[in-house]
Amino acid sequence: MLPPRAYTFIGLNGLRVLSIIGLILVFSSQIVTLVHDIQAVNNFQAGKAAAVSDSATNTTTEDILSNDYVIGSTVPNQPAGVFWAVLNRLLIIFQVIILLLSEFGWPSAFFNRFFPVLGKDFGLGALGIIECLLGAAILSHHVDEFSLVAAFFLFAIGCLNMLAGLIFRESAKSKRSITSWRDHAKNALPTHVAGVDVRPVATAAPSFVSSVFKEKPQEEPKIGNGFGRQGERAAGLKGFLISKPIESLPRYASSRSPSAA
């Protein structure tokens, strides 16, 4: 039977593995979508050039050229549409790489200084929110099945990370950390193995050692003789003489003269 902390450790690390898998799928799908968009734009530009050179354009060609999106892509058919579509994919890829590094916890000093919400002192809520935003940004366009499944999976994992962040708060990353688990395991070693007590027991010294090296009996503290007659007598036996002070009047006191009868 494992302790409750072990189940928490296994559950949070399982969620981390799923999050890493979802980020890798989104990373791959964005590269595939970017390649398809570039190919579709090239085909669109070639068809547009052919339509311009051909004087007799039919209705189908005009509908294709006036479509809101480039056929077979997520690129809008508008000025600088290709630039913004490619920039969107590159930004998503960059964010996925940052989230992957934060899930691996490397470099921790970089995240603690420049991205504190993804560092070890924060929980999983911010990570889940970013994953949900990435999934929603991908699902807001018409994409292929691979990108659709990857974005749905990442969005679901982001919701689970937000839930874990609400439950464990800032201690979520410390609870799933392998190094903290090892440090805790060192302080929680078993005290018995198969019915044998392995706790350190203070054994008594051997008999020959106790016979040679004997402890000195503790002497009771001596009580003094005080400042009375016993103390004066004890001081006299030791050769100390205690003289009584001469009786005298203080300087400010006037001497009394005997009054005449």
C-alpha positions as CSV (number, residue, x, y, z in Angstrom):
1,M,0.0,0.0,0.0
2,L,1.5,3.3,-1.1
3,P,1.3,6.5,0.9
4,P,-1.0,9.3,-0.3
5,R,2.0,11.3,-1.4
6,A,3.0,8.6,-3.8
7,Y,-0.4,8.7,-5.5
8,T,-0.1,12.4,-5.8
9,F,3.4,12.1,-7.3
10,I,2.3,9.5,-9.8
11,G,-0.8,11.4,-10.8
12,L,1.0,14.7,-11.4
13,N,3.8,13.1,-13.3
14,G,1.3,11.2,-15.4
15,L,-0.4,14.5,-16.2
16,R,3.0,16.0,-17.1
17,V,3.7,13.1,-19.5
18,L,0.3,13.7,-21.2
19,S,1.1,17.4,-21.4
20,I,4.4,16.7,-23.0
21,I,2.8,14.3,-25.5
22,G,0.1,16.9,-26.4
23,L,2.8,19.7,-26.9
24,I,4.8,17.4,-29.2
25,L,1.7,16.6,-31.2
26,V,0.8,20.3,-31.6
27,F,4.4,21.1,-32.5
28,S,4.4,18.4,-35.3
29,S,0.9,19.5,-36.5
30,Q,1.9,23.1,-36.8
31,I,4.9,22.2,-38.9
32,V,2.8,20.1,-41.2
33,T,0.1,22.8,-41.5
34,L,2.8,25.4,-42.3
35,V,4.2,23.3,-45.1
36,H,0.7,22.7,-46.5
37,D,-0.1,26.4,-46.3
38,I,3.0,27.3,-48.2
39,Q,2.3,24.7,-50.9
40,A,-1.3,26.0,-51.2
41,V,-0.2,29.6,-51.5
42,N,2.2,28.6,-54.2
43,N,-0.5,26.8,-56.1
44,F,-2.8,29.7,-55.6
45,Q,-0.3,32.2,-56.9
46,A,0.4,30.0,-60.0
47,G,-3.3,29.7,-60.7
48,K,-3.8,33.4,-60.3
49,A,-1.0,34.2,-62.7
50,A,-2.5,31.7,-65.2
51,A,-5.9,33.3,-64.9
52,V,-4.5,36.8,-65.4
53,S,-2.7,35.7,-68.6
54,D,-5.8,33.9,-69.9
55,S,-8.3,36.5,-71.1
56,A,-11.2,34.1,-71.0
57,T,-11.7,33.4,-67.3
58,N,-14.7,31.4,-66.3
59,T,-16.9,31.8,-63.3
60,T,-15.2,29.0,-61.3
61,T,-11.8,30.7,-61.5
62,E,-13.3,34.0,-60.4
63,D,-14.9,32.3,-57.4
64,I,-11.6,30.7,-56.4
65,L,-9.7,34.0,-56.7
66,S,-12.3,35.8,-54.6
67,N,-12.6,33.2,-51.9
68,D,-12.0,34.3,-48.3
69,Y,-9.2,31.8,-47.8
70,V,-6.7,30.3,-50.1
71,I,-8.0,26.9,-51.2
72,G,-6.7,24.1,-49.1
73,S,-5.0,26.3,-46.5
74,T,-5.6,28.4,-43.4
75,V,-4.2,31.6,-45.1
76,P,-6.7,34.4,-45.5
77,N,-7.0,35.8,-49.0
78,Q,-6.2,39.4,-48.1
79,P,-3.2,41.8,-48.2
80,A,-0.3,40.4,-46.1
81,G,-2.4,37.3,-45.3
82,V,0.4,34.9,-46.0
83,F,2.7,36.9,-43.6
84,W,0.3,36.8,-40.7
85,A,-0.6,33.2,-41.2
86,V,3.1,32.1,-41.2
87,L,3.8,34.4,-38.2
88,N,0.9,32.8,-36.3
89,R,2.3,29.3,-36.9
90,L,5.8,30.4,-35.9
91,L,4.6,32.0,-32.7
92,I,2.6,28.9,-31.8
93,I,5.7,26.7,-32.4
94,F,7.8,29.1,-30.2
95,Q,5.3,29.0,-27.4
96,V,5.1,25.2,-27.6
97,I,8.9,25.0,-27.3
98,I,8.8,27.2,-24.2
99,L,6.1,25.1,-22.6
100,L,8.0,21.9,-23.3
101,L,11.2,23.3,-21.6
102,S,9.1,24.4,-18.6
103,E,7.6,20.9,-18.3
104,F,11.1,19.4,-18.3
105,G,12.2,22.0,-15.8
106,W,15.2,23.1,-17.7
107,P,16.7,25.7,-17.4
108,S,14.9,26.4,-14.1
109,A,16.9,29.6,-13.4
110,F,15.9,31.1,-16.7
111,F,12.2,30.5,-16.0
112,N,12.4,31.7,-12.4
113,R,13.9,35.0,-13.6
114,F,12.2,35.7,-17.0
115,F,9.0,33.6,-16.9
116,P,8.1,33.3,-13.2
117,V,4.6,31.9,-13.9
118,L,6.3,28.9,-15.5
119,G,9.0,28.5,-12.8
120,K,9.0,26.1,-9.9
121,D,7.5,28.6,-7.5
122,F,4.2,28.7,-9.3
123,G,1.6,26.0,-9.9
124,L,0.1,24.5,-13.0
125,G,-2.7,27.0,-13.5
126,A,-0.8,29.4,-15.8
127,L,0.5,26.4,-17.8
128,G,-3.0,25.1,-18.3
129,I,-4.3,28.5,-19.4
130,I,-1.6,28.9,-22.0
131,E,-2.3,25.4,-23.3
132,C,-6.0,26.2,-23.6
133,L,-5.2,29.4,-25.5
134,L,-3.0,27.5,-27.9
135,G,-5.7,24.9,-28.5
136,A,-8.4,27.5,-29.0
137,A,-6.2,29.4,-31.5
138,I,-5.7,26.3,-33.6
139,L,-9.3,25.2,-33.4
140,S,-10.5,28.6,-34.5
141,H,-9.4,27.8,-38.1
142,H,-10.3,25.1,-40.5
143,V,-7.4,22.6,-40.1
144,D,-6.8,19.0,-41.1
145,E,-7.6,16.0,-38.9
146,F,-4.2,15.6,-37.4
147,S,-4.1,19.3,-36.2
148,L,-7.7,19.0,-35.0
149,V,-7.0,15.9,-32.8
150,A,-3.7,17.4,-31.4
151,A,-5.4,20.8,-30.6
152,F,-8.4,19.0,-28.9
153,F,-6.0,16.9,-26.9
154,L,-3.9,19.9,-25.8
155,F,-7.0,21.8,-24.8
156,A,-8.2,18.9,-22.6
157,I,-4.8,18.6,-21.0
158,G,-4.8,22.4,-20.3
159,C,-8.1,22.0,-18.5
160,L,-6.7,19.3,-16.4
161,N,-3.6,21.4,-15.6
162,M,-5.9,24.3,-14.5
163,L,-7.8,21.9,-12.3
164,A,-4.6,20.6,-10.7
165,G,-3.4,24.2,-10.2
166,L,-6.6,25.0,-8.3
167,I,-6.2,21.9,-6.1
168,F,-2.5,21.9,-5.3
169,R,-1.8,25.6,-6.0
170,E,1.9,26.6,-5.8
171,S,3.0,23.2,-4.4
172,A,2.0,21.2,-7.5
173,K,5.5,21.3,-9.1
174,S,7.3,20.5,-5.8
175,K,5.0,17.5,-5.3
176,R,5.8,16.1,-8.7
177,S,9.5,16.9,-8.6
178,I,11.7,13.8,-8.7
179,T,14.5,15.6,-6.6
180,S,12.1,16.5,-3.9
181,W,10.8,13.0,-3.8
182,R,14.3,11.6,-3.3
183,D,15.0,14.1,-0.5
184,H,11.8,13.1,1.2
185,A,12.6,9.4,0.7
186,K,16.0,9.8,2.5
187,N,14.2,11.1,5.6
188,A,11.6,8.4,5.5
189,L,13.6,5.2,5.4
190,P,11.8,2.0,6.7
191,T,12.6,1.0,10.3
192,H,12.0,-2.7,9.8
193,V,12.6,-5.2,7.0
194,A,10.8,-8.5,7.0
195,G,10.1,-8.4,10.7
196,V,13.7,-7.4,11.6
197,D,14.1,-4.1,13.5
198,V,16.8,-2.1,11.8
199,R,16.6,1.0,13.9
200,P,19.9,2.0,15.6
201,V,20.0,0.6,19.1
202,A,22.4,2.0,21.7
203,T,24.2,-1.1,23.0
204,A,26.0,-1.3,26.4
205,A,29.8,-1.3,26.6
206,P,31.5,-4.7,27.0
207,S,32.3,-6.0,30.4
208,F,36.1,-5.7,30.2
209,V,35.7,-2.1,29.1
210,S,33.5,-1.3,32.0
211,S,35.8,-3.1,34.4
212,V,38.9,-1.1,33.2
213,F,37.3,2.3,32.7
214,K,34.9,3.0,35.5
215,E,32.9,6.0,35.7
216,K,33.6,8.4,38.5
217,P,30.8,8.7,41.0
218,Q,29.2,12.0,41.0
219,E,30.1,13.9,44.1
220,E,27.4,15.9,45.8
221,P,28.0,19.6,45.8
222,K,29.5,20.8,49.1
223,I,27.5,23.2,51.2
224,G,29.4,26.2,52.5
225,N,29.6,27.3,56.2
226,G,28.0,30.7,55.6
227,F,29.0,33.9,57.4
228,G,28.3,32.9,61.0
229,R,30.4,31.3,63.7
230,Q,30.9,28.1,61.7
231,G,32.3,30.1,58.8
232,E,34.6,32.1,61.2
233,R,35.8,28.8,62.8
234,A,36.5,27.2,59.5
235,A,38.4,30.2,58.3
236,G,40.5,30.1,61.5
237,L,41.4,26.5,61.0
238,K,42.7,27.3,57.5
239,G,44.8,30.2,58.9
240,F,42.6,33.1,58.0
241,L,42.1,35.7,60.6
242,I,39.0,37.8,60.5
243,S,39.4,41.1,62.4
244,K,36.4,43.1,63.5
245,P,36.2,46.7,62.3
246,I,37.0,49.4,64.8
247,E,33.9,51.2,65.9
248,S,33.9,54.8,64.8
249,L,31.4,57.5,64.1
250,P,30.8,58.9,60.6
251,R,32.5,62.2,59.7
252,Y,29.3,64.2,59.6
253,A,28.3,63.1,63.1
254,S,29.3,65.4,65.9
255,S,31.1,64.0,68.9
256,R,29.0,64.0,72.1
257,S,30.6,65.5,75.2
258,P,29.5,64.3,78.6
259,S,26.9,66.7,80.0
260,A,27.6,68.2,83.4
261,A,25.5,67.0,86.2
